[in-house]
Amino acid sequence: MRLHWIDALKGIGIMLVVFAHHSLPVALDTYIFSFHMPLFFFISGFLFDFGKYAESAANFVKGRFESLMVPYFFFALITCLFYFLLDMAFQPGVTNIDFFGNSALYGIYSILYALGPMVSYNPPLWFLSCLFVTELLFYGLAKKFYAEPKKLVLWLTIAGVIGYLYSIYVPLRIPWNADVALSAVVFYGAGNLFRKITEPEKESESSLKLKLESGMPERFSIKKYLPVIFILLNILYLGYLLEFPTANKINMNVLKYGNFFSFYLLAFSGIFAFVYIFKKIGSSKILEYYGRNSLTVLALHFPIKDVLTKLSVLFFGIELECFYCKTAFALSLTALNLLLLVPAIYIINNYLPFILGKRVRIQGLKT
């Protein structure tokens, strides 16, 4: 059964990703980066059904490769071609994009290595390879400890500590963002455990109702107040940033986590604040639309952002620096970016689904 609030949550999440990639004031930039990518790992873990793949690791790996790495390679090549043609058209014979300053062989190597900093023309693609490795890592842990939540939490904590120490002491980056996956698996596992914990609550709600009707006093539970606590923490953090802007933002793509405890505290407070808000809100057709198509938005919004930024400068005839860190400008470009993605989403979903790792249907049959 499709969870509409999850689609809406993915929708607001991907909109924040697009918004954050337009130059924002320091406070907003730091705030959004503190939780927006951890949120997507959390959602992915929430949606993971271990029982579906428990008996066949091969089917799991194959399925996740098709849905994550196939789109990664397609979008990496498509956007690479786009930027190459754009670069050639802008100033023939002159390289303006750093990625094309190296040899073609190095470019192929960079795409295969699948690191955001190396695929510099479209860095958001780092998430796809990282999520693939993260899911493999969690699947390996789940195979051993899925029936023992305490041990699973212990190993997720160990992975998080190793990932953090790696980011500080080891300068070598691992292919497919496996180094980031050590930290990302904490959020992925938390999402999966959160679903296991919250689903049984539906049963307890009926028994609680019977207790209330029978006059039995309701016991105090901190769980009732957690949503308010997380939301307040977020408001306080954003207020603090607005008063004391800091450029020390989190960026998982480049292993920039800041302080270990604040990294996870801020990430989880942002995650749970939005989770509880959207569980209350339920659904929104616009947010659900972008949530269902978040992969395409993730892969294509960056080149559209670059084109829109350049066109806006040409249209207004003002130096680009005048627009930097202007919230209204970023909101305008974000809205226009999302609108321009609609035809791209339609074409890919209806005529090029193989780009998303989906099998083409011909006359009702899979091919």
N, C-alpha and C positions, 0 to 999 in steps of 0.2 A: 504494500500500500504506500502510495506517494505521500510524503509529509509536506504539506503546503508551507508550513512555517519554516521548514528547513530550506525550501527553494527560495522563499522570501529573504531568509537570512543570508543565503549565498548571494542573492541579488544585491543586498545592501553592502555585503562584503566586497563584491567585485566593483561596485560603484566607488567604494572607498579606495580601492586599488587604482582605478583610473584617475580619481580626484587627486590622490597623493602623488601621481606621476606628473601632474602639472605643478609648476613651482608654487608652493604654498608658504604662508607665514610660518616661521620656525615652530611656534607653539602647536599649530594644527598638524604640521608635518611630523613632529616628534610624537604627538599623541596617536595619530593614525598608525604610524609604523610600530608602535608599541604592541599592537595586537592584531593587525589586519591579516598578516600571513599565518600566524599561529591559529587564527580563527578558521582558516581553510583546512589546516591539518586536523583540527578538532572536528570539523564537520565531516571530513573524509573518514575519520575514525568512527564517528557516530553512525555513519551509513554502512560501515563494514560488517558483513554477515559472515562470521567465521564458520558457522555450521554449513554454509553453502560450499565451502572449499576445504573443509577439514580433512576429507578423505583424499584429496588430490592436489598436491602442491603444484604439479605440472599445469593443471587447468588454471590455478590461481595466477601463476606467473605469466602464462600465455594470455589470459584475459586482461591482466593489468598492463602488460606490454602493449597489447592492441589499443587499449583505451587511453594510455598515457604517452608511451614512447613513439608510437606510430604518429599521433598528432604532433608530438615534439619535432620529429624529423621533417614532416610535411611543412609545418609552419616555419621551421628554421630555414628551410630551403626557399619557400615562397617569399618570405619577408627579406631574405638575403638577396634574392633576385630583384625584388622591388627596390631595395636601397641601392643596389648596384646600378640599376637603370636610372634611378633618381640622381645618383652621384654623377653618372656619365652625362645626363641631360643638363645638369646644373652648370658644370664646367668641364667640357670634354677634354680628356687628357690630364685632368688634375684630380687627385684624390683628396676629397674633403672629409670622408668618413674613415676613421682610423682603422677599422676592421679590414678595409680593402688596401691598406698600405702594406700589408704582408703578402706573401705568396699565396697562390690558390691552394697549394698543398697544406699550408698552415691553416687556411680558412676551413678546409675539410676536417683537419685535425681538431680545430676548435669546436666545430659543430658536434663531432663525435664525442669529444671530451665532455660537452654539455654543461659547462659552467656559465653562470650568468655573466661574470666579468669578461669571459672569453667571447661569448656570443654578444658582443657589446652593442650591436645594432638593434637587438631586441632582447634586453636582459630579463624581462618577466618570464621568459621561457624556462628559466632555471627551476621554477616551481614544479614543472611536469616531471623532469628527471629526478628531482629530489623526492617528490611524492612517491614515485615508483620505488625508489630504494627504501623509503620510509615504510611503505606497505610490506615490502619483502622482510624488512627487519621486524616489524610487528608480527607478521605471520609466523616467523621463526620463534618468537617469544610465545605467541599464542599456542603454537603446537605443543609446547612444553608446559605452559602455566595457565592456560585459559580457564581451567577449572579451579585454579588456586589464585584468586585475585590478589592476595597479600604478596605472594611471590612475584606476581606480574608487576605490581606497583614497585616492588623492590628493584627489579631489573630495569624498569623504565627509569627509575631514579638514577641507577648506576649509569645507564646510557646517557642521561642528561648531564651528569657530572663529567663523564668522559668527553662528551661533545663540547662542553664548556672549556675544559682544560685543553682540549685539542685546539680550540680557537685561539687560545692564549700562547701556547708553547710550541705548536707545530706550524711552520710556515707553508708546508706543502699542501696544496688542495687536492682532494680525491675526486676522480671522475664521477660524473653524474651527481655531484653534490652529496656524496655519501657522508662527508664530514658534517654537513648541515643536518642530515637525516638523523644523526645521533641525538640532536636536540629536538628535532621536529617530531620524533617518535613519542616523546613525552606528551605532546599535545594530541597526537593521533590516538595514543593509548587512553588518554584521559577522556576523549570523545567517545571511544568505544565503551569504557567503563561507565561513563555517565549514562549512556543509553541502558546498560544492564541494570543500573541502580534505579533509574527513573521509571522504567516501564512497569515494574511491579507495583509502583505507587498507585497505578490506576485501580489495582485490586484493593489496596489499602484504603482508598478514598471511600469505597462503599461501606467498608467496615467502620470507618471513622464516622460516617453519616449515621450508622445505626447506633453507635455509641452516644452521639450527640442527641439523637432522638430519644434515647433511653435515659437521658439525664446524666450520663457519666461525664465527668469533667475532662476536657481536652488537655493532654499533657503538653508542657512547654517543649517546643522543638526549635533548635537553632535553624533548621532547614527552612522554616517558614520565613525567616528574616534574611536569609542569604541574598535573595534578589535585591532587597533594599540596600544591603551592605555593599554589594558589588557595584550597584548603580551609583551610590554615594561616593565610593572610592574613585570611580571614573570621573564624576563631576569635580571632586576635589583635585584630582590629578590634572585635569584639563584647566581648572581655575588656577592652579599653581603655575602651570606652563604659560598661561596668558599673562600672569603677573611677573614670572621670572623665566622668560624664554631661554631654552637651552638647545644647542645644536647637537647634543650627544644622543642622537636617535638610534634606535635599534635597527639593524639591517641584517637579517639572516642570510641574505644572498652573499654577503662578504664576511660572514662570521663575526659580525659586530653585535655583541650581546650586552655590553656594559657590565654592571654588577650582576652576579649570578642570581641572587635572591630577588632583586628588583625586576630583573628580566622576566622571571616566571610569575612573580606577583602581579606585575602590570599586565602581562599577557593574559593571565587567567582572569583577572578582574574585568578586563575588556571583553574577553570571550563570554564569560557568564553574564555580564550585564546585558549584552546583546542577545544572548540565548534566551534569557528570561523575558526580556522585552518582546521578542518575536514569538515566544510561546504564548504570550498574552495577546499580541496583535493578531496572530493567526496568519492571514494571507493578504497578499496584495498582488494583483495581476501583473502590474508593471515590474515589481521586484521579482516575482516568480519567473517572469519571462527572461530577465537577465540572469537570474540564478540558474535556470535550466540551461542557459547558453553561456555560462561563465567561462568555459574553456575557450570558446571562440573569442570572447571579449578579452580574456587574458592575453591571447596570442596576437591579436590584431590591433589592440588599442594604442600600442606604443608607436607604430609607424603612422597611424592616423593622427596621433597627438603631435608628432613632429611636423607633419604636413600642415595641420591646422595652425600651429604656432608660427610657422614661416609665412603662411598666407595672411594671418592676422597682422603681421608686421608689414607686409606689402600693402594690405588693404588700408591700414590706418596710417602708414608712413611714419611710424614712430619707432625709435630704437627699442629692441626687445627688452632691454634692462628695465624700461619703464613699466613693463607688465609683470615682471618677476615679483613673486611674493604678494600678489594681489588676489585676495580670495574671490572677488567677483569675477575677475578674468578667468581664474581656474575653474569656477563653477560653470561659466558660460562655455568654455572649451570642453569641459566634461560632458555637459548636456548635449552639445553638438557632436562630440565623439560618439556618445551612446546612440544618438539618432542615426549617424552614418553607418554604424555597425549593423543596423537592422537589415538592410538589403544583403550585406555580407553573410549574416546569420541565415537568412532565408535561402540564399543560393547554396551555401554549404550543406544545410540540413536537407534540402530537397534534391540537389543535383550532385553534390560532392561529399556524401556522408563518409566515404572512405578516408577523407582527411582527418576525421574525428575517430578513426579506428572502428567505424561501424561498417557492417557488411551491407552491400548494395542489395536492394530488393528489386527483382524484375518479375513482373506479373505475379506478385504475391509470394515468390520463392526467393530464398536467400541464395546468393552466389558467392 
